[in-house]
Amino acid sequence: MDGAIYALIGNMCVAALFAVAFATIRLSYSGQREVMWFFAVYAIGMLTPLSELGVRLTQWTGTFTATSYASFLLCIVLMPLGFAALGGLRKPWAAAGAILLLGVVIRAGIWGGPRNTLWYELCFQAPFATASALSAVVAQRMARTGGGRLWWGLTFVSGLLGIHFLVKPFFAAAYGSGATARDYAASAYALFSQATGGILIVTAGLMVLLLVMQKVMGHTIAESETDPLTGLANRRGLERRAARLFDPAARSPVAAIVFDLDHFKRINDGYGHATGDAVLRAFAHVLRTALPPDALVARLGGEEFVALLDRTTLRGAWLSAQAVRGAMPAMGAHLPAVTVSAGLAERESGDTLERLLERADGWTYAAKRAGRNRVCPMPEPVGATPPFTASA
């Protein structure tokens, strides 16, 4: 077997591996529906080298020539649609459909035309170059909106693929691509085309695979750091996201508020755990709406919640906690009435998250001992001595 045959077999095997990889991701992670676009790209793409082998090794030259072109055109057109799906962008249906239709019309128009001529080869490659350019545009749109370096890489590779399709006609006109489809399959041009195109498409596939795995890992981490009942961060999520606030170089004030729903056990015992869960979800909604948008809010467990406020003093935290307390009566007419006690603490030099929360938690118990439904401590004027010091 010559080099072109090996290149065809290699491309077919690589396409199959990508198709299996994307199918496996889809079966393993039900939320990753967009990977089916890339499963389709590489599953259909397998037909192209398979058809090229059919052109060379069978008598059905015309049939396999048609399936080779059609399968490659379809997988190249599906690529920008997959990019858009992966990035959450609007899919360019009109542009993709126009390229697909243009490719079919052009191929029908030049069928049986004089191969090895520049105009023929330019017409043949034009739909592929246009589809690659569309992929580059979609990838660039994602890269420019903060998609990350991998999207810039996909932009570059898609652009190179488009240039590759535009260069091929000149290579074919200069060195010959064969007078017939079978001659093409045995030509040096075919080896060049299969090898270089295969490398670029494999590179794009690897980048897409990395993007998909990056997204999968992001979802997995988010799920592990999220309280499933309220949708707020859990303790693990709070610790990871709060790390930047406790960087030794950080100088801005940070305040913590620990909230504890009053007599929550009575709600569970008197109304049932389903109602108790509804109260917790409603309170989480109150925290999201009443606290500043940049507040880091988490559920520590049970009926205990915490909010970390960056660039906020004890007085600012007190005002925020009072806003939450004031919103409690409107939490839901269908829910039992509930109040909340809150404790405050401001970060001190050398504080860790744990020490800050311990002080805030101490003030929460102080608020409960003082009669509940209140926020402690009340901020004092500068220089005044607080009437109560919570134990750490």
Disulfide bonds with the S-S distance in Angstrom:
none
